[in-house]
Structures are given as C-alpha cells and as structure tokens.
Amino acid sequence: MSWTGRSAGLLGAAAMVMSVAACTADSGGGGASCVNRYTYQHSSYRDVANVEFTPGRKLGVATKPPCEDTGGRDRSEEPDTTATAYEVDGISPKVAIAIGDTPKTATFFAVDSGSELPPEVQKLIDGS
C-alpha cells in the first residue's frame, strides 16, 4: 500500500474515533448530549452502569430527546424516542427507574442530580 493510502486510512480512523468521542462526551454545561438520558414525569434520568436491580411494574413512557451535538442542525426536525419505564424494586421512581422494551431488557437509570449519585442508588451499587 502506498504512503498516501496509509495516510488516508489513518485519517479516516482518527475521524471516526473523534466522532464517537464527541457523541459520548458530557460536558455538563449543555455541550454534547449524546449521553443516555431520558425524561419521565418532568425529571431527567441518566443511565448508570453495573447496577444489579430488579425491575418492577410498568410505570409509563419515558422520552429520550435527540442528540444535540448535531453541529447546528435544527433539532426540531429530529423526533424524540420513547421507551417503557419500570419501577426499580426498593427504590422510589423519583430516584431511579428502569427503561427498556421489557423488564428483562431494561437498563437502570438514576435521577440526574449532578455528579453525585443519590444515596439509595449508591447503596444498591455497593450491595449494602
């Protein structure tokens, strides 16, 4: 392969990595918003990894707004997506919910209250 071909391949790979990083960054100041967030009953929830939980009864519909890192595209042209919200056994829906197509495939989401997790969620993570 020629030097030009290798350079083009490296540049393409670098561009892909930067695109993925941009969509997963959360500056907390309204920058990139591809972070997995949903709204349920006027509260914002963000996903939390590595939490063992038991989903409870169906609560209703949670809404995920489109990603806002579109580089000036008109967000109103992109529809919100929806998924089913479920209770998390032992925790108030004001603190955490599970979101997914079924309780079995649902993901854990905690109310988005800044950088700190609610104590109930931290206790669940710690297994206490």
Salt bridges, closest charged atoms under 4 A:
ASP26 OD2 - ARG37 NH2 2.55
GLU68 OE2 - ARG75 NH1 3.16
GLU78 OE2 - ARG73 NH2 2.84
GLU87 OE2 - ARG57 NE 3.35
ASP112 OD2 - ARG37 NH1 1.91
ASP112 OD1 - ARG46 NE 3.48
